[in-house]
Amino acid sequence: MKIGQVASAAGVSIDTVRFYERRGVLPPAPRTASGYRVFTDAAVARIRLARRLQELGLTLDEITGALHAQQAAYATCESERWRLHAALDRVEARMADLIRVQGQVHDALAACEAGTCGPQGLKGAPPIDVHRHFHLPSSVSQRS
């Protein structure tokens, strides 16, 4: 199957398929005489698995390592558990950050509703840096 068919079947873009191949998530696909990549159903399954692992919070390097271990047939639950622990640690840290920011937003809203906030932000509190907390590009403007 050609790259567009693989992308469609896996629910990703053609660029994602190419990116996964470059990063080692997918093994290099053989090519026809005219240069077209030829993929199998296994590539679709591998892309879907990689996307699911990304949803669980694994990094691309962790996903690639897990897929290579699985392909080499030496992956076990015991040998791969550390990847899930690392992802869980990152998720829990992110959740703690979000809970802290949520508290700051509640405080800011309460201050605004009480009429005690102004152009300097909350009195006595540093301004909330949403770009740092939410990893937004600096081009995203704050609501007024």
N, CA and C atoms as an extended XYZ file, in Angstrom:
432
Properties=species:S:1:pos:R:3:atomname:S:1:resname:S:1:resid:I:1 pbc="F F F"
N         0.850       -1.167        0.000 N   MET     1
C         0.000        0.000        0.000 CA  MET     1
C         0.896        1.231        0.000 C   MET     1
N         0.425        2.287       -0.663 N   LYS     2
C         1.208        3.519       -0.785 CA  LYS     2
C         1.052        4.378        0.465 C   LYS     2
N         1.888        5.395        0.563 N   ILE     3
C         1.963        6.221        1.768 CA  ILE     3
C         0.632        6.896        2.099 C   ILE     3
N        -0.081        7.363        1.098 N   GLY     4
C        -1.373        8.003        1.340 CA  GLY     4
C        -2.393        7.034        1.912 C   GLY     4
N        -2.350        5.807        1.443 N   GLN     5
C        -3.267        4.784        1.951 CA  GLN     5
C        -2.940        4.433        3.400 C   GLN     5
N        -1.652        4.335        3.705 N   VAL     6
C        -1.223        4.048        5.077 CA  VAL     6
C        -1.654        5.176        5.997 C   VAL     6
N        -1.400        6.410        5.572 N   ALA     7
C        -1.763        7.569        6.385 CA  ALA     7
C        -3.259        7.586        6.652 C   ALA     7
N        -4.048        7.372        5.625 N   SER     8
C        -5.505        7.369        5.775 CA  SER     8
C        -5.968        6.253        6.706 C   SER     8
N        -5.433        5.060        6.515 N   ALA     9
C        -5.832        3.915        7.348 CA  ALA     9
C        -5.438        4.102        8.807 C   ALA     9
N        -4.314        4.800        9.043 N   ALA    10
C        -3.830        5.000       10.414 CA  ALA    10
C        -4.408        6.269       11.044 C   ALA    10
N        -5.041        7.110       10.233 N   GLY    11
C        -5.614        8.338       10.759 CA  GLY    11
C        -4.596        9.429       11.023 C   GLY    11
N        -3.528        9.454       10.231 N   VAL    12
C        -2.477       10.470       10.375 CA  VAL    12
C        -2.225       11.099        9.009 C   VAL    12
N        -1.390       12.114        8.991 N   SER    13
C        -1.036       12.754        7.728 CA  SER    13
C         0.122       12.003        7.062 C   SER    13
N         0.291       12.270        5.792 N   ILE    14
C         1.424       11.702        5.060 CA  ILE    14
C         2.734       12.174        5.685 C   ILE    14
N         2.763       13.444        6.098 N   ASP    15
C         3.969       13.973        6.748 CA  ASP    15
C         4.300       13.206        8.025 C   ASP    15
N         3.273       12.787        8.773 N   THR    16
C         3.503       12.011        9.994 CA  THR    16
C         4.134       10.667        9.656 C   THR    16
N         3.652       10.028        8.605 N   VAL    17
C         4.231        8.741        8.187 CA  VAL    17
C         5.709        8.940        7.832 C   VAL    17
N         6.003        9.978        7.072 N   ARG    18
C         7.403       10.255        6.702 CA  ARG    18
C         8.250       10.550        7.943 C   ARG    18
N         7.687       11.359        8.852 N   PHE    19
C         8.389       11.698       10.088 CA  PHE    19
C         8.673       10.440       10.899 C   PHE    19
N         7.683        9.576       11.063 N   TYR    20
C         7.869        8.331       11.811 CA  TYR    20
C         8.932        7.449       11.160 C   TYR    20
N         8.975        7.448        9.859 N   GLU    21
C         9.999        6.650        9.175 CA  GLU    21
C        11.389        7.246        9.435 C   GLU    21
N        11.505        8.576        9.350 N   ARG    22
C        12.800        9.221        9.618 CA  ARG    22
C        13.262        8.993       11.042 C   ARG    22
N        12.334        9.022       12.012 N   ARG    23
C        12.687        8.899       13.428 CA  ARG    23
C        12.824        7.447       13.894 C   ARG    23
N        12.538        6.497       13.027 N   GLY    24
C        12.715        5.097       13.388 CA  GLY    24
C        11.501        4.445       14.016 C   GLY    24
N        10.386        5.171       14.094 N   VAL    25
C         9.153        4.554       14.594 CA  VAL    25
C         8.715        3.483       13.603 C   VAL    25
N         8.857        3.784       12.332 N   LEU    26
C         8.600        2.814       11.264 CA  LEU    26
C         9.931        2.415       10.646 C   LEU    26
N        10.091        1.150       10.319 N   PRO    27
C        11.306        0.771        9.583 CA  PRO    27
C        11.230        1.373        8.176 C   PRO    27
N        12.366        1.604        7.548 N   PRO    28
C        12.331        2.144        6.184 CA  PRO    28
C        11.513        1.227        5.269 C   PRO    28
N        10.602        1.842        4.544 N   ALA    29
C         9.751        1.058        3.646 CA  ALA    29
C        10.514        0.766        2.356 C   ALA    29
N        10.334       -0.446        1.852 N   PRO    30
C        10.935       -0.721        0.543 CA  PRO    30
C        10.283        0.178       -0.518 C   PRO    30
N        10.980        0.394       -1.601 N   ARG    31
C        10.477        1.272       -2.655 CA  ARG    31
C        10.347        0.504       -3.967 C   ARG    31
N         9.380        0.967       -4.740 N   THR    32
C         9.205        0.393       -6.072 CA  THR    32
C        10.295        0.945       -6.985 C   THR    32
N        10.367        0.429       -8.191 N   ALA    33
C        11.354        0.910       -9.166 CA  ALA    33
C        11.159        2.394       -9.452 C   ALA    33
N         9.921        2.866       -9.333 N   SER    34
C         9.643        4.279       -9.590 CA  SER    34
C         9.812        5.141       -8.336 C   SER    34
N        10.224        4.534       -7.207 N   GLY    35
C        10.546        5.293       -6.000 CA  GLY    35
C         9.440        5.415       -4.976 C   GLY    35
N         8.279        4.824       -5.240 N   TYR    36
C         7.190        4.891       -4.267 CA  TYR    36
C         7.452        3.945       -3.102 C   TYR    36
N         7.157        4.426       -1.890 N   ARG    37
C         7.265        3.552       -0.719 CA  ARG    37
C         6.131        2.533       -0.767 C   ARG    37
N         6.440        1.332       -0.309 N   VAL    38
C         5.427        0.277       -0.245 CA  VAL    38
C         5.328       -0.179        1.206 C   VAL    38
N         4.158        0.011        1.798 N   PHE    39
C         3.929       -0.335        3.197 CA  PHE    39
C         2.999       -1.540        3.302 C   PHE    39
N         3.052       -2.171        4.457 N   THR    40
C         2.155       -3.297        4.733 CA  THR    40
C         1.147       -2.885        5.811 C   THR    40
N         0.220       -3.765        6.090 N   ASP    41
C        -0.739       -3.515        7.168 CA  ASP    41
C        -0.037       -3.377        8.515 C   ASP    41
N         1.128       -4.002        8.642 N   ALA    42
C         1.887       -3.905        9.891 CA  ALA    42
C         2.298       -2.454       10.168 C   ALA    42
N         2.551       -1.685        9.121 N   ALA    43
C         2.915       -0.274        9.303 CA  ALA    43
C         1.744        0.499        9.895 C   ALA    43
N         0.540        0.200        9.433 N   VAL    44
C        -0.662        0.859        9.967 CA  VAL    44
C        -0.808        0.526       11.455 C   VAL    44
N        -0.658       -0.739       11.794 N   ALA    45
C        -0.772       -1.160       13.195 CA  ALA    45
C         0.300       -0.491       14.050 C   ALA    45
N         1.497       -0.380       13.526 N   ARG    46
C         2.605        0.224       14.272 CA  ARG    46
C         2.359        1.722       14.495 C   ARG    46
N         1.836        2.410       13.489 N   ILE    47
C         1.510        3.830       13.636 CA  ILE    47
C         0.413        4.006       14.687 C   ILE    47
N        -0.597        3.184       14.623 N   ARG    48
C        -1.685        3.273       15.616 CA  ARG    48
C        -1.163        3.033       17.022 C   ARG    48
N        -0.286        2.052       17.174 N   LEU    49
C         0.299        1.776       18.488 CA  LEU    49
C         1.144        2.961       18.951 C   LEU    49
N         1.933        3.522       18.053 N   ALA    50
C         2.767        4.679       18.407 CA  ALA    50
C         1.893        5.846       18.848 C   ALA    50
N         0.795        6.084       18.159 N   ARG    51
C        -0.106        7.179       18.535 CA  ARG    51
C        -0.728        6.920       19.909 C   ARG    51
N        -1.090        5.693       20.174 N   ARG    52
C        -1.676        5.348       21.481 CA  ARG    52
C        -0.644        5.555       22.589 C   ARG    52
N         0.593        5.167       22.339 N   LEU    53
C         1.645        5.365       23.330 CA  LEU    53
C         1.911        6.855       23.554 C   LEU    53
N         1.801        7.652       22.491 N   GLN    54
C         1.936        9.107       22.646 CA  GLN    54
C         0.812        9.646       23.521 C   GLN    54
N        -0.408        9.152       23.315 N   GLU    55
C        -1.543        9.571       24.143 CA  GLU    55
C        -1.306        9.248       25.610 C   GLU    55
N        -0.579        8.175       25.876 N   LEU    56
C        -0.273        7.788       27.249 CA  LEU    56
C         0.865        8.614       27.843 C   LEU    56
N         1.498        9.451       27.016 N   GLY    57
C         2.523       10.338       27.518 CA  GLY    57
C         3.951        9.896       27.283 C   GLY    57
N         4.157        8.848       26.508 N   LEU    58
C         5.518        8.427       26.203 CA  LEU    58
C         6.133        9.393       25.189 C   LEU    58
N         7.422        9.613       25.312 N   THR    59
C         8.130       10.455       24.350 CA  THR    59
C         8.371        9.639       23.080 C   THR    59
N         8.733       10.327       22.014 N   LEU    60
C         9.001        9.629       20.761 CA  LEU    60
C        10.187        8.675       20.906 C   LEU    60
N        11.197        9.082       21.660 N   ASP    61
C        12.332        8.184       21.892 CA  ASP    61
C        11.906        6.942       22.670 C   ASP    61
N        11.051        7.127       23.668 N   GLU    62
C        10.559        5.970       24.434 CA  GLU    62
C         9.718        5.057       23.558 C   GLU    62
N         8.915        5.638       22.694 N   ILE    63
C         8.075        4.846       21.784 CA  ILE    63
C         8.949        4.052       20.824 C   ILE    63
N         9.924        4.718       20.248 N   THR    64
C        10.827        4.042       19.315 CA  THR    64
C        11.548        2.890       20.007 C   THR    64
N        12.038        3.139       21.208 N   GLY    65
C        12.711        2.082       21.961 CA  GLY    65
C        11.794        0.916       22.265 C   GLY    65
N        10.568        1.216       22.665 N   ALA    66
C         9.599        0.148       22.977 CA  ALA    66
C         9.261       -0.665       21.731 C   ALA    66
N         9.073        0.017       20.613 N   LEU    67
C         8.742       -0.696       19.373 CA  LEU    67
C         9.907       -1.556       18.893 C   LEU    67
N        11.119       -1.054       19.039 N   HIS    68
C        12.301       -1.843       18.651 CA  HIS    68
C        12.457       -3.057       19.563 C   HIS    68
N        12.201       -2.859       20.855 N   ALA    69
C        12.286       -3.984       21.791 CA  ALA    69
C        11.230       -5.033       21.461 C   ALA    69
N        10.047       -4.563       21.114 N   GLN    70
C         8.960       -5.490       20.754 CA  GLN    70
C         9.318       -6.250       19.474 C   GLN    70
N         9.840       -5.529       18.490 N   GLN    71
C        10.200       -6.148       17.217 CA  GLN    71
C        11.320       -7.170       17.399 C   GLN    71
N        12.261       -6.887       18.289 N   ALA    72
C        13.375       -7.802       18.540 CA  ALA    72
C        12.959       -8.964       19.443 C   ALA    72
N        11.715       -8.934       19.917 N   ALA    73
C        11.139       -9.993       20.744 CA  ALA    73
C        11.797      -10.125       22.109 C   ALA    73
N        12.383       -9.049       22.631 N   TYR    74
C        12.916       -9.115       23.981 CA  TYR    74
C        12.164       -8.201       24.943 C   TYR    74
N        11.066       -7.617       24.473 N   ALA    75
C        10.264       -6.763       25.347 CA  ALA    75
C         9.364       -7.623       26.231 C   ALA    75
N         9.396       -7.321       27.515 N   THR    76
C         8.477       -7.953       28.459 CA  THR    76
C         7.833       -6.832       29.265 C   THR    76
N         6.786       -7.144       29.955 N   CYS    77
C         6.170       -6.142       30.821 CA  CYS    77
C         7.201       -5.610       31.818 C   CYS    77
N         7.988       -6.508       32.337 N   GLU    78
C         8.996       -6.124       33.330 CA  GLU    78
C        10.069       -5.213       32.727 C   GLU    78
N        10.515       -5.533       31.518 N   SER    79
C        11.591       -4.741       30.913 CA  SER    79
C        11.108       -3.392       30.390 C   SER    79
N         9.830       -3.250       30.139 N   GLU    80
C         9.298       -2.021       29.551 CA  GLU    80
C         8.523       -1.153       30.537 C   GLU    80
N         8.310       -1.653       31.732 N   ARG    81
C         7.513       -0.933       32.735 CA  ARG    81
C         8.066        0.460       33.037 C   ARG    81
N         9.382        0.614       32.998 N   TRP    82
C         9.997        1.903       33.309 CA  TRP    82
C         9.482        3.012       32.398 C   TRP    82
N         9.162        2.668       31.153 N   ARG    83
C         8.660        3.692       30.221 CA  ARG    83
C         7.334        4.259       30.710 C   ARG    83
N         6.476        3.396       31.206 N   LEU    84
C         5.185        3.851       31.726 CA  LEU    84
C         5.358        4.630       33.022 C   LEU    84
N         6.310        4.220       33.851 N   HIS    85
C         6.586        4.985       35.076 CA  HIS    85
C         7.066        6.395       34.729 C   HIS    85
N         7.929        6.504       33.737 N   ALA    86
C         8.436        7.818       33.327 CA  ALA    86
C         7.301        8.685       32.793 C   ALA    86
N         6.420        8.099       31.987 N   ALA    87
C         5.278        8.847       31.453 CA  ALA    87
C         4.352        9.282       32.580 C   ALA    87
N         4.112        8.393       33.521 N   LEU    88
C         3.247        8.728       34.654 CA  LEU    88
C         3.847        9.860       35.486 C   LEU    88
N         5.146        9.823       35.702 N   ASP    89
C         5.815       10.910       36.434 CA  ASP    89
C         5.593       12.248       35.733 C   ASP    89
N         5.709       12.260       34.403 N   ARG    90
C         5.505       13.506       33.648 CA  ARG    90
C         4.054       13.970       33.729 C   ARG    90
N         3.127       13.046       33.619 N   VAL    91
C         1.700       13.395       33.704 CA  VAL    91
C         1.377       13.957       35.087 C   VAL    91
N         1.883       13.319       36.130 N   GLU    92
C         1.613       13.793       37.490 CA  GLU    92
C         2.228       15.171       37.734 C   GLU    92
N         3.411       15.421       37.190 N   ALA    93
C         4.034       16.738       37.332 CA  ALA    93
C         3.212       17.792       36.598 C   ALA    93
N         2.735       17.449       35.425 N   ARG    94
C         1.896       18.378       34.640 CA  ARG    94
C         0.599       18.668       35.387 C   ARG    94
N         0.005       17.626       35.962 N   MET    95
C        -1.238       17.809       36.724 CA  MET    95
C        -1.007       18.721       37.925 C   MET    95
N         0.107       18.548       38.608 N   ALA    96
C         0.419       19.411       39.755 CA  ALA    96
C         0.556       20.859       39.300 C   ALA    96
N         1.218       21.075       38.157 N   ASP    97
C         1.332       22.427       37.611 CA  ASP    97
C        -0.043       23.002       37.289 C   ASP    97
N        -0.892       22.202       36.677 N   LEU    98
C        -2.226       22.677       36.315 CA  LEU    98
C        -3.068       22.997       37.549 C   LEU    98
N        -2.941       22.201       38.586 N   ILE    99
C        -3.682       22.469       39.826 CA  ILE    99
C        -3.205       23.778       40.447 C   ILE    99
N        -1.897       24.003       40.415 N   ARG   100
C        -1.356       25.259       40.944 CA  ARG   100
C        -1.868       26.440       40.131 C   ARG   100
N        -1.850       26.321       38.802 N   VAL   101
C        -2.335       27.393       37.937 CA  VAL   101
C        -3.834       27.593       38.136 C   VAL   101
N        -4.553       26.499       38.307 N   GLN   102
C        -5.996       26.607       38.556 CA  GLN   102
C        -6.253       27.451       39.801 C   GLN   102
N        -5.488       27.224       40.845 N   GLY   103
C        -5.630       28.022       42.064 CA  GLY   103
C        -5.342       29.489       41.804 C   GLY   103
N        -4.325       29.766       40.998 N   GLN   104
C        -3.997       31.150       40.667 CA  GLN   104
C        -5.122       31.805       39.865 C   GLN   104
N        -5.715       31.060       38.961 N   VAL   105
C        -6.823       31.598       38.169 CA  VAL   105
C        -8.022       31.868       39.071 C   VAL   105
N        -8.318       30.946       39.972 N   HIS   106
C        -9.406       31.174       40.930 CA  HIS   106
C        -9.148       32.438       41.749 C   HIS   106
N        -7.921       32.600       42.237 N   ASP   107
C        -7.564       33.788       43.018 CA  ASP   107
C        -7.720       35.055       42.190 C   ASP   107
N        -7.246       35.018       40.935 N   ALA   108
C        -7.348       36.191       40.067 CA  ALA   108
C        -8.804       36.536       39.789 C   ALA   108
N        -9.612       35.515       39.535 N   LEU   109
C       -11.029       35.738       39.278 CA  LEU   109
C       -11.723       36.309       40.510 C   LEU   109
N       -11.411       35.767       41.668 N   ALA   110
C       -12.009       36.274       42.907 CA  ALA   110
C       -11.618       37.732       43.134 C   ALA   110
N       -10.353       38.054       42.870 N   ALA   111
C        -9.898       39.432       43.037 CA  ALA   111
C       -10.608       40.354       42.058 C   ALA   111
N       -10.774       39.909       40.836 N   CYS   112
C       -11.468       40.733       39.843 CA  CYS   112
C       -12.939       40.915       40.213 C   CYS   112
N       -13.556       39.844       40.663 N   GLU   113
C       -14.964       39.944       41.071 CA  GLU   113
C       -15.130       40.847       42.285 C   GLU   113
N       -14.095       40.920       43.127 N   ALA   114
C       -14.134       41.786       44.311 CA  ALA   114
C       -13.693       43.208       43.975 C   ALA   114
N       -13.262       43.426       42.728 N   GLY   115
C       -12.833       44.750       42.317 CA  GLY   115
C       -11.462       45.134       42.812 C   GLY   115
N       -10.641       44.150       43.163 N   THR   116
C        -9.313       44.466       43.712 CA  THR   116
C        -8.177       44.165       42.744 C   THR   116
N        -8.494       43.929       41.501 N   CYS   117
C        -7.397       43.731       40.554 CA  CYS   117
C        -7.348       44.927       39.615 C   CYS   117
N        -6.222       45.112       39.014 N   GLY   118
C        -6.052       46.238       38.119 CA  GLY   118
C        -5.019       45.921       37.079 C   GLY   118
N        -4.508       46.946       36.406 N   PRO   119
C        -3.541       46.701       35.334 CA  PRO   119
C        -2.266       46.017       35.810 C   PRO   119
N        -1.960       46.109       37.081 N   GLN   120
C        -0.740       45.483       37.614 CA  GLN   120
C        -0.985       44.028       38.000 C   GLN   120
N        -2.187       43.528       37.823 N   GLY   121
C        -2.503       42.156       38.223 CA  GLY   121
C        -2.968       42.151       39.666 C   GLY   121
N        -2.921       41.033       40.295 N   LEU   122
C        -3.335       40.916       41.690 CA  LEU   122
C        -2.379       41.678       42.580 C   LEU   122
N        -2.930       42.389       43.533 N   LYS   123
C        -2.073       43.145       44.452 CA  LYS   123
C        -1.218       42.187       45.265 C   LYS   123
N         0.086       42.419       45.224 N   GLY   124
C         1.001       41.621       46.024 CA  GLY   124
C         1.359       40.272       45.422 C   GLY   124
N         0.850       39.947       44.248 N   ALA   125
C         1.155       38.649       43.632 CA  ALA   125
C         1.791       38.880       42.269 C   ALA   125
N         2.730       38.040       41.904 N   PRO   126
C         3.321       38.200       40.577 CA  PRO   126
C         2.281       37.863       39.510 C   PRO   126
N         2.403       38.458       38.320 N   PRO   127
C         1.444       38.140       37.259 CA  PRO   127
C         1.580       36.682       36.836 C   PRO   127
N         0.509       36.131       36.370 N   ILE   128
C         0.499       34.740       35.912 CA  ILE   128
C         1.058       34.711       34.495 C   ILE   128
N         2.053       33.885       34.274 N   ASP   129
C         2.668       33.754       32.964 CA  ASP   129
C         2.066       32.534       32.269 C   ASP   129
N         0.970       32.752       31.515 N   VAL   130
C         0.286       31.623       30.883 CA  VAL   130
C         1.149       30.955       29.822 C   VAL   130
N         2.044       31.706       29.196 N   HIS   131
C         2.898       31.106       28.172 CA  HIS   131
C         3.833       30.061       28.778 C   HIS   131
N         4.335       30.321       29.980 N   ARG   132
C         5.233       29.367       30.635 CA  ARG   132
C         4.465       28.150       31.134 C   ARG   132
N         3.295       28.370       31.701 N   HIS   133
C         2.540       27.271       32.294 CA  HIS   133
C         1.886       26.371       31.255 C   HIS   133
N         1.499       26.958       30.144 N   PHE   134
C         0.776       26.176       29.151 CA  PHE   134
C         1.566       25.961       27.871 C   PHE   134
N         2.830       26.354       27.874 N   HIS   135
C         3.730       26.146       26.733 CA  HIS   135
C         3.131       26.702       25.446 C   HIS   135
N         2.585       27.915       25.541 N   LEU   136
C         2.015       28.569       24.375 CA  LEU   136
C         3.111       29.337       23.646 C   LEU   136
N         3.008       29.448       22.334 N   PRO   137
C         3.981       30.265       21.620 CA  PRO   137
C         3.822       31.725       22.038 C   PRO   137
N         4.898       32.466       21.997 N   SER   138
C         4.852       33.850       22.448 CA  SER   138
C         3.955       34.709       21.566 C   SER   138
N         3.618       34.228       20.360 N   SER   139
C         2.761       34.993       19.478 CA  SER   139
C         1.291       34.951       19.893 C   SER   139
N         0.941       34.022       20.794 N   VAL   140
C        -0.444       33.940       21.268 CA  VAL   140
C        -0.679       35.061       22.262 C   VAL   140
N        -1.663       35.864       22.010 N   SER   141
C        -1.919       37.003       22.914 CA  SER   141
C        -2.918       36.615       23.975 C   SER   141
N        -2.792       37.280       25.112 N   GLN   142
C        -3.713       37.043       26.213 CA  GLN   142
C        -5.021       37.750       25.928 C   GLN   142
N        -6.118       37.210       26.487 N   ARG   143
C        -7.410       37.859       26.358 CA  ARG   143
C        -7.427       39.136       27.191 C   ARG   143
N        -8.159       40.101       26.707 N   SER   144
C        -8.227       41.361       27.472 CA  SER   144
C        -9.518       41.441       28.225 C   SER   144
